Amino acid sequence: MVSDDRIKQHFRPDEFAFIAQIEDWLRRVSFDSREFLTPFLNPREQYILSSLVARQKNLQLSFNGGVASAEARRAIIAPDYFDLSQANFEIGLLGIDYPQKFNHLRQADILGAVLASGLDRKRLGDILSDANENQWQLLIDQQLVNFITQNVDHIGNSKVNWLALALNSAYDKLDAGQEEFALLASMRIDLVIAAIFGLSRQVAKTMIDQKLVRINWATCQKADSLIDIGDIISVRQYGRLRLLTVTGRSKKDKIKATFNVIKR
């Protein structure tokens, strides 16, 4: 296995704990010759895992989030001779039945209610909706189906019932976003937000200070945070972006980057 120092020089210090966790997963697979199923990972974590598995011999890596466009996906690391199927990923799908005439659920309400039951965010996948955001579904660790149906009976002020559904009835994401190219002086989050959403850098910084910006689903604390491939940035009332590629520098020494962008 490649030394820790050589690996860590390619990643951020706040990612070192996750890298150590991946190294433990890889040791388990190699020593025990068995597959390992991860929790749900965000796109940045998926990128890091892919990078580290690519350094290993005789291992395979597969991802599945329940739907083709899922952002949060589980991974299976296994010896390269193993045969894997969708069932190996142990992903469940729950629909939400609630009185739509009197209530309108939002994604944040659903996530908040489920997390309030004490569940780890890593055991939850994407939250899906129909085109009108009236019907909602939740992708989860299959082992949590009974727990949620028995312990989460309200979302906000609305009484809810959960329906166990087959994965092939899941809503796929309707808005996959648009690909946008940008030339940037740096990968600071405030500069990236300003460039993609047509804001001044000061406005972007103020939004970060007001805790209106999230990176990989966690509140961004610093305007000078650097983003990297796979990072998802959410900006309240403006939309979301994900860094797809960095392909070098322009003749004027600007970073050439491509993003997937969903604007509100």
Number of C-alpha atoms within 10 A of each C-alpha: 11 10 7 12 8 8 15 14 10 10 12 11 11 8 13 15 10 14 20 13 12 18 17 12 16 22 13 16 16 18 8 10 13 12 22 18 16 17 20 26 23 21 21 21 21 18 15 19 21 17 13 16 17 13 11 13 11 11 19 18 16 16 19 21 22 26 19 10 15 19 22 26 28 25 22 18 24 23 19 12 9 12 8 13 8 13 9 14 23 15 25 21 25 23 22 18 15 20 12 11 7 8 14 14 19 16 15 9 13 20 16 13 16 20 13 11 12 8 14 11 15 16 19 25 25 23 23 22 20 14 11 7 12 15 17 21 24 24 26 25 18 16 12 15 18 11 11 17 16 11 10 18 15 14 20 15 10 16 13 17 18 20 14 15 14 12 15 10 11 20 18 16 18 11 11 12 16 11 14 14 14 15 16 17 14 16 18 16 24 25 21 26 27 16 16 18 16 10 14 14 17 13 13 24 21 15 18 22 14 12 16 16 28 17 19 17 13 12 15 21 14 15 19 15 13 15 19 19 18 21 21 24 24 22 20 13 9 14 17 23 27 24 23 19 15 16 10 10 14 11 6 8 12 14 18 17 20 19 24 17 21 16 14 9
